[in-house]
């Protein structure tokens, strides 16, 4: 009963204040182990509502500093449709991440600094901090592993937090060939002195 109430309040908070339309995001991520400490990653991401409005390609390297800490250096190419025009952005970024166990949960946290080179605009820096809490247990024959997460965006140019992403989802451990993750996410954006939210249904596949 307690678990159902927790899920109810999470879904209520996700849907509250959001527009009626749900966006669809899906990403494919490829990982190649180069050594016991170094890996290469490649990610392709697509986002749509009634039509495709965002695409990015991301390539990078992940270095394992210690059993609990890692460093990522990546480069991302972004194309986003705004007012009917596709705008490009180059986005080199670096990330420090950590993970550890706490009771019945796995906790992970990361801090990312992005250098956003926008088309026809001056470059700007942005910080993204994210924390994820994931169950250590697997549920049902599909081996579902539920998680919740939250990500905060800080714009150094505007000196403000102007975006937040709250997640609830699960990974499917029974499918090891591409290790799918399915989530519902509320993205809240701060514009013109007010917060506006959209809902996203997301799928991510890891190869």
N, CA, C and O of each residue as an XYZ file, in Angstrom:
828
protein
N       0.830     -1.201      0.000
C       0.000      0.000      0.000
C       0.873      1.263      0.000
O       0.591      2.215     -0.727
N       1.923      1.265      0.811
C       2.826      2.414      0.889
C       3.507      2.670     -0.444
O       3.632      3.821     -0.863
N       3.958      1.590     -1.133
C       4.613      1.745     -2.431
C       3.657      2.354     -3.448
O       4.065      3.187     -4.257
N       2.370      1.941     -3.417
C       1.392      2.482     -4.355
C       1.160      3.973     -4.099
O       1.024      4.755     -5.041
N       1.117      4.361     -2.828
C       0.930      5.769     -2.509
C       2.121      6.604     -2.974
O       1.944      7.702     -3.500
N       3.325      6.087     -2.781
C       4.529      6.795     -3.227
C       4.491      7.003     -4.741
O       4.756      8.102     -5.228
N       4.159      5.937     -5.487
C       4.071      6.035     -6.944
C       2.991      7.026     -7.361
O       3.174      7.790     -8.309
N       1.855      7.012     -6.641
C       0.761      7.933     -6.965
C       1.216      9.387     -6.833
O       0.959     10.201     -7.721
N       1.887      9.713     -5.736
C       2.315     11.089     -5.526
C       3.415     11.495     -6.512
O       3.483     12.656     -6.915
N       4.275     10.550     -6.902
C       5.307     10.850     -7.900
C       4.667     11.198     -9.235
O       5.029     12.190     -9.868
N       3.698     10.363     -9.666
C       3.026     10.628    -10.932
C       2.222     11.927    -10.871
O       2.179     12.668    -11.853
N       1.585     12.214     -9.732
C       0.838     13.452     -9.581
C       1.761     14.660     -9.737
O       1.406     15.636    -10.396
N       2.939     14.591     -9.131
C       3.874     15.712     -9.214
C       4.432     15.864    -10.620
O       4.726     16.977    -11.054
N       4.581     14.740    -11.342
C       5.076     14.820    -12.712
C       4.045     15.455    -13.635
O       4.391     16.278    -14.483
N       2.774     15.075    -13.471
C       1.738     15.573    -14.371
C       1.274     16.980    -14.017
O       0.773     17.694    -14.885
N       1.428     17.393    -12.763
C       0.920     18.702    -12.341
C       1.615     19.832    -13.089
O       2.844     19.891    -13.132
N       0.837     20.717    -13.669
C       1.389     21.886    -14.343
C       1.966     21.623    -15.708
O       2.528     22.539    -16.308
N       1.856     20.403    -16.238
C       2.421     20.075    -17.537
C       1.384     20.263    -18.630
O       0.179     20.166    -18.398
N       1.886     20.537    -19.834
C       0.982     20.646    -20.974
C       0.448     19.263    -21.308
O       1.023     18.252    -20.907
N      -0.666     19.225    -22.053
C      -1.325     17.950    -22.328
C      -0.565     17.053    -23.280
O      -0.753     15.837    -23.261
N       0.296     17.627    -24.116
C       1.003     16.844    -25.118
C       2.234     16.176    -24.523
O       2.963     16.773    -23.731
N       2.451     14.932    -24.915
C       3.616     14.189    -24.446
C       4.643     14.095    -25.573
O       4.317     13.689    -26.689
N       5.871     14.469    -25.274
C       6.954     14.365    -26.244
C       7.542     12.955    -26.183
O       7.476     12.286    -25.152
N       8.107     12.523    -27.283
C       8.722     11.203    -27.367
C      10.211     11.375    -27.631
O      10.614     11.981    -28.624
N      11.021     10.831    -26.726
C      12.476     10.860    -26.894
C      12.981      9.423    -26.978
O      12.520      8.547    -26.246
N      13.921      9.197    -27.869
C      14.578      7.887    -27.856
C      16.037      8.035    -28.260
O      16.387      8.845    -29.119
N      16.876      7.232    -27.618
C      18.322      7.321    -27.813
C      18.927      5.933    -27.891
O      18.457      4.988    -27.258
N      19.989      5.837    -28.687
C      20.780      4.616    -28.762
C      22.206      4.958    -28.348
O      22.799      5.909    -28.858
N      22.748      4.178    -27.421
C      24.101      4.426    -26.939
C      24.957      3.175    -27.136
O      24.560      2.066    -26.779
N      26.136      3.382    -27.712
C      27.060      2.286    -27.986
C      28.304      2.466    -27.123
O      28.883      3.550    -27.060
N      28.697      1.392    -26.468
C      29.861      1.418    -25.581
C      30.896      0.411    -26.062
O      30.567     -0.738    -26.357
N      32.141      0.845    -26.138
C      33.227     -0.056    -26.520
C      34.334      0.035    -25.480
O      34.899      1.104    -25.253
N      34.638     -1.099    -24.851
C      35.685     -1.155    -23.840
C      37.044     -1.189    -24.534
O      37.305     -2.073    -25.350
N      37.906     -0.230    -24.211
C      39.236     -0.164    -24.807
C      40.304     -0.757    -23.891
O      41.303     -1.300    -24.363
N      40.088     -0.649    -22.579
C      40.998     -1.234    -21.589
C      40.238     -1.373    -20.285
O      39.036     -1.112    -20.241
N      40.922     -1.783    -19.215
C      40.231     -1.950    -17.938
C      39.806     -0.611    -17.332
O      38.986     -0.586    -16.415
N      40.357      0.515    -17.838
C      39.994      1.825    -17.305
C      39.380      2.764    -18.331
O      38.801      3.788    -17.966
N      39.501      2.428    -19.612
C      39.079      3.362    -20.657
C      38.008      2.747    -21.559
O      38.116      1.592    -21.971
N      36.976      3.534    -21.857
C      35.915      3.102    -22.760
C      35.550      4.245    -23.699
O      35.728      5.418    -23.369
N      35.043      3.889    -24.860
C      34.579      4.868    -25.839
C      33.062      4.785    -25.936
O      32.503      3.688    -25.929
N      32.385      5.933    -26.027
C      30.926      5.953    -26.091
C      30.467      6.736    -27.323
O      31.108      7.700    -27.742
N      29.352      6.303    -27.885
C      28.723      6.991    -29.009
C      27.222      6.963    -28.782
O      26.647      5.898    -28.557
N      26.577      8.136    -28.840
C      25.143      8.229    -28.578
C      24.450      9.003    -29.686
O      24.952     10.020    -30.165
N      23.282      8.500    -30.083
C      22.429      9.186    -31.053
C      21.064      9.384    -30.417
O      20.464      8.431    -29.921
N      20.565     10.630    -30.429
C      19.345     10.973    -29.723
C      18.368     11.679    -30.658
O      18.756     12.557    -31.428
N      17.080     11.281    -30.582
C      16.028     11.888    -31.396
C      14.868     12.297    -30.491
O      14.490     11.553    -29.585
N      14.298     13.491    -30.741
C      13.188     13.977    -29.929
C      12.097     14.525    -30.847
O      12.373     15.244    -31.807
N      10.850     14.168    -30.529
C       9.742     14.589    -31.382
C       8.516     14.870    -30.537
O       8.384     14.379    -29.416
N       7.622     15.669    -31.094
C       6.283     15.865    -30.538
C       5.324     15.394    -31.627
O       5.086     14.193    -31.757
N       4.770     16.319    -32.413
C       4.018     15.897    -33.599
C       4.957     15.583    -34.756
O       4.587     14.878    -35.695
N       6.193     16.122    -34.678
C       7.226     15.853    -35.679
C       8.591     15.981    -35.015
O       8.695     16.458    -33.885
N       9.623     15.558    -35.711
C      10.983     15.613    -35.177
C      11.433     17.061    -35.011
O      11.314     17.860    -35.940
N      11.957     17.406    -33.813
C      12.416     18.776    -33.597
C      13.821     18.867    -33.013
O      14.347     19.967    -32.838
N      14.445     17.706    -32.706
C      15.769     17.741    -32.075
C      16.526     16.461    -32.396
O      15.967     15.365    -32.352
N      17.819     16.616    -32.722
C      18.708     15.470    -32.947
C      20.073     15.823    -32.374
O      20.539     16.950    -32.541
N      20.714     14.883    -31.705
C      22.117     15.108    -31.366
C      22.933     13.830    -31.528
O      22.429     12.716    -31.390
N      24.204     14.038    -31.825
C      25.192     12.957    -31.872
C      26.273     13.298    -30.864
O      26.736     14.438    -30.804
N      26.677     12.313    -30.072
C      27.637     12.551    -28.994
C      28.687     11.448    -29.015
O      28.354     10.263    -29.031
N      29.950     11.845    -29.015
C      31.045     10.880    -28.969
C      31.997     11.284    -27.855
O      32.240     12.471    -27.641
N      32.542     10.288    -27.137
C      33.425     10.635    -26.040
C      34.163      9.438    -25.477
O      34.046      8.312    -25.959
N      34.930      9.728    -24.434
C      35.722      8.705    -23.754
C      35.447      8.769    -22.257
O      35.323      9.846    -21.673
N      35.357      7.596    -21.657
C      35.129      7.486    -20.222
C      36.346      6.839    -19.569
O      36.751      5.738    -19.942
N      36.926      7.535    -18.588
C      38.105      7.030    -17.887
C      37.739      6.720    -16.441
O      37.225      7.578    -15.725
N      38.003      5.512    -16.027
C      37.690      5.063    -14.668
C      38.819      5.478    -13.730
O      39.898      4.885    -13.741
N      38.560      6.500    -12.922
C      39.572      7.009    -12.001
C      39.803      6.042    -10.850
O      40.941      5.796    -10.449
N      38.708      5.494    -10.322
C      38.736      4.546     -9.210
C      37.469      3.711     -9.309
O      36.643      3.965    -10.186
N      37.285      2.718     -8.433
C      36.046      1.928     -8.507
C      34.770      2.761     -8.405
O      33.722      2.342     -8.898
N      34.843      3.940     -7.769
C      33.638      4.742     -7.541
C      33.592      6.057     -8.316
O      32.582      6.758     -8.255
N      34.648      6.413     -9.039
C      34.684      7.690     -9.741
C      35.126      7.499    -11.189
O      35.961      6.650    -11.500
N      34.530      8.332    -12.080
C      34.876      8.273    -13.499
C      34.876      9.679    -14.077
O      34.199     10.576    -13.575
N      35.654      9.853    -15.149
C      35.734     11.128    -15.863
C      35.366     10.901    -17.320
O      35.897      9.995    -17.964
N      34.456     11.723    -17.844
C      34.071     11.661    -19.249
C      34.458     12.953    -19.961
O      34.262     14.049    -19.436
N      35.013     12.806    -21.172
C      35.265     13.941    -22.053
C      34.539     13.656    -23.363
O      34.805     12.651    -24.023
N      33.609     14.558    -23.740
C      32.740     14.295    -24.887
C      32.627     15.507    -25.802
O      32.947     16.633    -25.422
N      32.158     15.240    -27.034
C      31.799     16.301    -27.966
C      30.422     15.976    -28.530
O      30.180     14.860    -28.990
N      29.519     16.958    -28.493
C      28.142     16.756    -28.946
C      27.801     17.751    -30.054
O      28.081     18.945    -29.945
N      27.196     17.239    -31.112
C      26.683     18.064    -32.203
C      25.161     18.047    -32.120
O      24.544     16.984    -32.173
N      24.555     19.232    -31.990
C      23.115     19.349    -31.767
C      22.463     20.082    -32.934
O      22.988     21.079    -33.429
N      21.306     19.570    -33.366
C      20.473     20.270    -34.345
C      19.058     20.367    -33.756
O      18.459     19.350    -33.406
N      18.533     21.584    -33.651
C      17.223     21.803    -33.040
C      16.400     22.745    -33.907
O      16.892     23.769    -34.379
N      15.149     22.382    -34.105
C      14.259     23.202    -34.918
C      13.581     24.267    -34.069
O      12.906     23.955    -33.088
N      13.765     25.532    -34.453
C      13.146     26.647    -33.747
C      12.515     27.583    -34.770
O      13.188     28.090    -35.667
N      11.217     27.802    -34.622
C      10.459     28.653    -35.544
C      10.616     28.197    -36.980
O      10.740     29.014    -37.892
N      10.610     26.873    -37.178
C      10.674     26.314    -38.518
C      12.059     26.264    -39.129
O      12.207     25.864    -40.283
N      13.093     26.667    -38.370
C      14.465     26.687    -38.881
C      15.335     25.784    -38.010
O      15.237     25.818    -36.784
N      16.185     24.977    -38.646
C      17.087     24.100    -37.912
C      18.337     24.883    -37.516
O      19.031     25.441    -38.366
N      18.613     24.915    -36.201
C      19.757     25.630    -35.636
C      20.772     24.614    -35.118
O      20.401     23.627    -34.484
N      22.052     24.860    -35.389
C      23.101     23.934    -34.952
C      23.825     24.461    -33.719
O      23.883     25.668    -33.480
N      24.370     23.541    -32.950
C      25.166     23.887    -31.764
C      26.225     22.828    -31.557
O      25.935     21.633    -31.611
N      27.460     23.262    -31.319
C      28.537     22.347    -30.934
C      28.718     22.447    -29.427
O      28.708     23.539    -28.858
N      28.884     21.290    -28.786
C      28.851     21.287    -27.330
C      29.887     20.336    -26.733
O      29.537     19.220    -26.348
N      31.153     20.750    -26.646
C      32.104     19.942    -25.873
C      31.734     19.976    -24.396
O      31.309     21.012    -23.885
N      31.893     18.847    -23.710
C      31.537     18.826    -22.286
C      32.368     17.803    -21.522
O      32.812     16.797    -22.076
N      32.563     18.081    -20.257
C      33.288     17.181    -19.360
C      32.437     16.848    -18.151
O      31.702     17.696    -17.644
N      32.540     15.591    -17.685
C      31.682     15.112    -16.599
C      32.502     14.325    -15.585
O      33.323     13.487    -15.958
N      32.282     14.593    -14.321
C      32.824     13.776    -13.240
C      31.644     13.075    -12.581
O      30.644     13.715    -12.259
N      31.752     11.760    -12.377
C      30.624     11.001    -11.827
C      31.099     10.064    -10.728
O      32.265      9.671    -10.680
N      30.171      9.716     -9.851
C      30.469      8.792     -8.763
C      29.268      7.889     -8.531
O      28.144      8.240     -8.889
N      29.503      6.736     -7.937
C      28.424      5.812     -7.593
C      28.803      5.053     -6.330
O      29.978      4.795     -6.068
N      27.773      4.696     -5.547
C      28.002      3.946     -4.317
C      26.691      3.317     -3.886
O      25.631      3.640     -4.423
N      26.765      2.421     -2.920
C      25.587      1.735     -2.404
C      25.155      2.373     -1.095
O      25.981      2.780     -0.278
N      23.832      2.452     -0.911
C      23.267      2.973      0.331
C      22.064      2.125      0.680
O      20.990      2.287      0.102
N      22.247      1.213      1.634
C      21.163      0.316      2.015
C      20.731     -0.542      0.847
O      21.546     -1.258      0.266
N      19.442     -0.478      0.494
C      18.892     -1.290     -0.590
C      18.947     -0.588     -1.941
O      18.320     -1.034     -2.902
N      19.706      0.524     -2.013
C      19.724      1.308     -3.241
C      21.145      1.532     -3.760
O      22.117      1.517     -3.005
N      21.228      1.739     -5.074
C      22.448      2.216     -5.703
C      22.268      3.701     -6.004
O      21.298      4.090     -6.654
N      23.191      4.523     -5.539
C      23.143      5.957     -5.773
C      24.254      6.360     -6.742
O      25.385      5.885     -6.639
N      23.920      7.226     -7.667
C      24.925      7.780     -8.571
C      24.698      9.266     -8.717
O      23.562      9.735     -8.654
N      25.774     10.011     -8.913
C      25.692     11.457     -9.077
C      26.730     11.885    -10.103
O      27.802     11.289    -10.214
N      26.392     12.929    -10.848
C      27.355     13.452    -11.805
C      27.217     14.963    -11.918
O      26.140     15.524    -11.715
N      28.333     15.608    -12.248
C      28.363     17.040    -12.496
C      29.016     17.263    -13.851
O      30.118     16.779    -14.107
N      28.326     18.002    -14.718
C      28.797     18.198    -16.093
C      28.917     19.686    -16.394
O      28.041     20.478    -16.046
N      30.020     20.053    -17.050
C      30.210     21.408    -17.549
C      30.184     21.355    -19.076
O      30.946     20.615    -19.698
N      29.291     22.153    -19.669
C      29.160     22.215    -21.123
C      29.624     23.587    -21.628
O      29.375     24.613    -20.994
N      30.298     23.583    -22.774
C      30.649     24.820    -23.468
C      29.810     24.867    -24.739
O      30.093     24.148    -25.698
N      28.794     25.697    -24.752
C      27.792     25.708    -25.815
C      28.154     26.738    -26.882
O      28.089     27.945    -26.647
N      28.536     26.240    -28.059
C      28.907     27.097    -29.187
C      27.699     27.160    -30.107
O      27.500     26.291    -30.955
N      26.895     28.206    -29.926
C      25.625     28.307    -30.624
C      25.768     29.034    -31.951
O      26.622     29.907    -32.107
N      24.927     28.665    -32.899
C      24.907     29.316    -34.202
C      24.437     30.760    -34.055
O      23.371     31.026    -33.500
N      25.252     31.690    -34.562
C      24.934     33.123    -34.568
C      24.804     33.711    -33.167
O      24.164     34.748    -32.995
N      25.403     33.064    -32.155
C      25.375     33.586    -30.795
C      26.745     33.408    -30.144
O      27.564     32.612    -30.605
N      26.984     34.159    -29.068
C      28.229     34.008    -28.325
C      28.214     32.700    -27.537
O      27.155     32.296    -27.056
N      29.366     32.021    -27.391
C      29.416     30.783    -26.598
C      29.099     31.050    -25.133
O      29.395     32.120    -24.603
N      28.493     30.058    -24.490
C      28.157     30.170    -23.074
C      28.461     28.851    -22.365
O      28.517     27.793    -22.993
N      28.657     28.933    -21.048
C      28.858     27.740    -20.231
C      27.560     27.372    -19.521
O      26.745     28.235    -19.193
N      27.385     26.061    -19.291
C      26.235     25.581    -18.530
C      26.667     24.396    -17.669
O      27.459     23.553    -18.091
N      26.128     24.355    -16.459
C      26.398     23.250    -15.528
C      25.141     22.394    -15.369
O      24.031     22.916    -15.259
N      25.332     21.057    -15.360
C      24.211     20.131    -15.181
C      24.582     19.123    -14.098
O      25.530     18.352    -14.249
N      23.829     19.139    -13.013
C      24.051     18.201    -11.908
C      22.878     17.233    -11.822
O      21.718     17.641    -11.873
N      23.190     15.950    -11.693
C      22.142     14.930    -11.680
C      22.421     13.889    -10.598
O      23.564     13.483    -10.388
N      21.360     13.468     -9.919
C      21.460     12.389     -8.940
C      20.415     11.329     -9.273
O      19.280     11.656     -9.620
N      20.799     10.066     -9.168
C      19.924      8.945     -9.505
C      19.905      7.948     -8.354
O      20.949      7.601     -7.802
N      18.709      7.493     -8.000
C      18.537      6.468     -6.967
C      17.885      5.259     -7.628
O      16.781      5.349     -8.164
N      18.581      4.136     -7.581
C      18.118      2.939     -8.282
C      18.037      1.767     -7.303
O      18.898      1.600     -6.439
N      16.994      0.968     -7.456
C      16.827     -0.202     -6.598
C      17.906     -1.238     -6.889
O      18.332     -1.389     -8.034
N      18.347     -1.950     -5.859
C      19.255     -3.074     -6.056
C      18.494     -4.357     -6.388
O      19.092     -5.349     -6.805
N      17.167     -4.333     -6.199
C      16.349     -5.517     -6.477
C      15.822     -5.499     -7.895
O      15.642     -4.439     -8.494
N      15.575     -6.700     -8.432
C      14.940     -6.870     -9.734
C      13.535     -7.414     -9.518
O      13.334     -8.300     -8.687
N      12.553     -6.885    -10.266
C      11.153     -7.244    -10.064
C      10.579     -7.918    -11.308
O      10.907     -7.556    -12.438
N       9.727     -8.892    -11.077
C       9.042     -9.695    -12.100
C      10.045    -10.514    -12.911
O      11.258    -10.391    -12.747
N       9.499    -11.349    -13.787
C      10.354    -12.195    -14.627
C      11.148    -11.403    -15.649
O      12.120    -11.909    -16.211
N      10.738    -10.145    -15.897
C      11.470     -9.282    -16.831
C      12.708     -8.647    -16.186
O      13.505     -7.996    -16.863
N      12.857     -8.840    -14.889
C      13.980     -8.273    -14.134
C      13.991     -6.739    -14.251
O      14.987     -6.143    -14.661
N      12.882     -6.128    -13.886
C      12.755     -4.676    -13.931
C      13.459     -4.048    -12.731
O      13.272     -4.481    -11.594
N      14.268     -3.026    -12.996
C      14.981     -2.314    -11.937
C      14.498     -0.858    -11.938
O      14.915     -0.082    -12.799
N      13.635     -0.471    -11.000
C      13.097      0.899    -10.988
C      14.115      1.919    -10.481
O      15.038      1.596     -9.733
N      13.909      3.167    -10.920
C      14.777      4.256    -10.456
C      14.028      5.580    -10.507
O      13.024      5.720    -11.205
N      14.538      6.545     -9.753
C      14.102      7.936     -9.845
C      15.353      8.791     -9.978
O      16.430      8.398     -9.529
N      15.211      9.961    -10.595
C      16.368     10.834    -10.799
C      15.914     12.270    -10.918
O      14.748     12.541    -11.205
N      16.834     13.190    -10.698
C      16.556     14.606    -10.888
C      17.817     15.295    -11.402
O      18.923     15.020    -10.935
N      17.633     16.199    -12.376
C      18.754     16.914    -12.982
C      18.455     18.410    -12.974
O      17.364     18.839    -13.350
N      19.447     19.206    -12.536
C      19.326     20.655    -12.451
C      20.297     21.298    -13.442
O      21.458     20.900    -13.536
N      19.803     22.302    -14.183
C      20.609     23.032    -15.166
C      20.871     24.451    -14.646
O      19.945     25.164    -14.257
N      22.148     24.845    -14.646
C      22.509     26.202    -14.223
C      23.174     26.934    -15.375
O      24.193     26.480    -15.896
N      22.607     28.061    -15.775
C      23.129     28.875    -16.876
C      24.076     29.929    -16.306
O      23.653     30.798    -15.543
N      25.379     29.853    -16.681
C      26.359     30.794    -16.144
C      26.166     32.197    -16.712
O      26.490     33.178    -16.043
N      25.645     32.310    -17.929
C      25.432     33.620    -18.528
C      24.317     34.366    -17.806
O      24.460     35.545    -17.482
N      23.198     33.672    -17.554
C      22.064     34.309    -16.884
C      22.159     34.229    -15.367
O      21.400     34.880    -14.650
N      23.112     33.413    -14.885
C      23.320     33.237    -13.445
C      22.040     32.768    -12.753
O      21.600     33.351    -11.761
N      21.450     31.691    -13.307
C      20.207     31.187    -12.734
C      20.014     29.715    -13.083
O      20.549     29.220    -14.075
N      19.236     29.025    -12.245
C      18.753     27.687    -12.586
C      17.540     27.866    -13.490
O      16.531     28.438    -13.077
N      17.638     27.375    -14.726
C      16.541     27.616    -15.664
C      15.961     26.344    -16.283
O      15.173     26.411    -17.226
N      16.351     25.195    -15.753
C      15.739     23.954    -16.233
C      15.882     22.876    -15.167
O      16.891     22.806    -14.466
N      14.850     22.034    -15.059
C      14.904     20.883    -14.155
C      14.236     19.693    -14.841
O      13.210     19.837    -15.506
N      14.835     18.522    -14.668
C      14.268     17.297    -15.213
C      14.088     16.275    -14.084
O      15.047     15.908    -13.406
N      12.843     15.824    -13.896
C      12.526     14.816    -12.885
C      12.101     13.534    -13.591
O      11.224     13.553    -14.455
N      12.734     12.413    -13.213
C      12.526     11.138    -13.894
C      11.940     10.089    -12.955
O      12.209     10.086    -11.754
N      11.130      9.197    -13.529
C      10.797      7.931    -12.893
C      10.776      6.889    -14.010
O      10.156      7.105    -15.051
N      11.450      5.768    -13.794
C      11.533      4.776    -14.865
C      12.096      3.458    -14.374
O      12.213      3.215    -13.173
N      12.445      2.605    -15.342
C      13.021      1.313    -14.997
C      13.857      0.802    -16.174
O      13.594      1.127    -17.332
N      14.849      0.010    -15.851
C      15.620     -0.701    -16.866
C      15.166     -2.153    -16.888
O      14.693     -2.678    -15.881
N      15.312     -2.803    -18.049
C      14.854     -4.188    -18.237
C      16.093     -5.076    -18.353
O      16.686     -5.184    -19.426
N      16.477     -5.707    -17.250
C      17.706     -6.489    -17.212
C      17.585     -7.834    -17.912
O      18.596     -8.477    -18.196
N      16.354     -8.269    -18.194
C      16.177     -9.564    -18.860
C      16.563     -9.503    -20.335
O      16.784    -10.542    -20.957
N      16.648     -8.295    -20.903
C      17.053     -8.129    -22.297
C      18.474     -7.578    -22.309
O      18.667     -6.362    -22.276
N      19.452     -8.447    -22.356
C      20.842     -8.034    -22.221
C      21.461     -7.568    -23.530
O      22.502     -6.910    -23.522
N      20.833     -7.900    -24.654
C      21.428     -7.550    -25.948
C      21.454     -6.042    -26.190
O      22.389     -5.532    -26.809
N      20.417     -5.309    -25.699
C      20.445     -3.854    -25.852
C      19.987     -3.125    -24.588
O      19.839     -1.903    -24.616
N      19.764     -3.824    -23.500
C      19.583     -3.251    -22.162
C      18.681     -2.011    -22.167
O      19.162     -0.912    -21.892
N      17.391     -2.158    -22.471
C      16.508     -0.989    -22.585
C      16.187     -0.330    -21.255
O      16.106     -0.984    -20.215
N      16.006      0.981    -21.318
C      15.511      1.781    -20.200
C      14.295      2.568    -20.675
O      14.321      3.172    -21.747
N      13.238      2.561    -19.881
C      12.009      3.275    -20.204
C      11.705      4.229    -19.047
O      11.780      3.838    -17.882
N      11.363      5.480    -19.369
C      11.133      6.455    -18.300
C      10.064      7.463    -18.683
O       9.776      7.681    -19.860
N       9.482      8.075    -17.651
C       8.603      9.224    -17.791
C       9.312     10.394    -17.125
O       9.785     10.283    -15.994
N       9.383     11.512    -17.831
C      10.154     12.641    -17.315
C       9.366     13.940    -17.485
O       8.715     14.165    -18.506
N       9.443     14.782    -16.464
C       8.897     16.127    -16.555
C      10.058     17.106    -16.685
O      10.930     17.172    -15.818
N      10.059     17.868    -17.785
C      11.063     18.915    -17.963
C      10.416     20.268    -17.701
O       9.438     20.639    -18.351
N      10.971     20.996    -16.744
C      10.471     22.323    -16.389
C      11.480     23.373    -16.843
O      12.661     23.292    -16.505
N      11.011     24.360    -17.611
C      11.862     25.416    -18.144
C      11.450     26.765    -17.567
O      10.265     27.078    -17.457
N      12.452     27.552    -17.203
C      12.193     28.882    -16.642
C      12.407     29.932    -17.720
O      13.537     30.168    -18.148
N      11.317     30.565    -18.160
C      11.379     31.596    -19.181
C      10.415     32.723    -18.824
O       9.301     32.495    -18.354
N      10.883     33.943    -19.064
C      10.047     35.122    -18.835
C       9.434     35.106    -17.436
O       8.239     35.347    -17.262
N      10.272     34.821    -16.452
C       9.924     34.879    -15.026
C       8.851     33.881    -14.610
O       8.135     34.112    -13.636
N       8.732     32.769    -15.344
C       7.789     31.734    -14.927
C       8.263     30.357    -15.420
O       9.041     30.243    -16.367
N       7.761     29.320    -14.737
C       8.108     27.943    -15.066
C       7.028     27.336    -15.948
O       5.834     27.507    -15.702
N       7.470     26.622    -16.982
C       6.565     25.924    -17.877
C       7.086     24.501    -18.044
O       8.294     24.291    -18.157
N       6.176     23.517    -18.061
C       6.605     22.118    -18.045
C       6.046     21.333    -19.223
O       4.962     21.618    -19.732
N       6.822     20.337    -19.640
C       6.372     19.375    -20.647
C       6.638     17.975    -20.114
O       7.505     17.776    -19.263
N       5.879     17.003    -20.624
C       6.067     15.605    -20.259
C       6.747     14.857    -21.397
O       6.456     15.085    -22.572
N       7.652     13.966    -21.032
C       8.396     13.192    -22.019
C       8.298     11.710    -21.681
O       8.511     11.312    -20.536
N       7.976     10.901    -22.679
C       8.100      9.450    -22.576
C       9.376      9.078    -23.303
O       9.521      9.355    -24.493
N      10.303      8.449    -22.591
C      11.627      8.201    -23.156
C      12.014      6.739    -23.190
O      11.617      5.946    -22.336
N      12.805      6.400    -24.205
C      13.368      5.061    -24.365
C      14.861      5.209    -24.661
O      15.267      6.036    -25.478
N      15.665      4.399    -23.986
C      17.094      4.412    -24.237
C      17.598      2.986    -24.350
O      17.255      2.127    -23.538
N      18.419      2.741    -25.372
C      18.953      1.416    -25.622
C      20.470      1.460    -25.574
O      21.099      2.282    -26.241
N      21.052      0.572    -24.782
C      22.506      0.517    -24.620
C      23.046     -0.754    -25.262
O      22.628     -1.863    -24.932
N      23.974     -0.570    -26.173
C      24.577     -1.701    -26.891
C      26.046     -1.878    -26.478
O      26.723     -2.779    -26.974
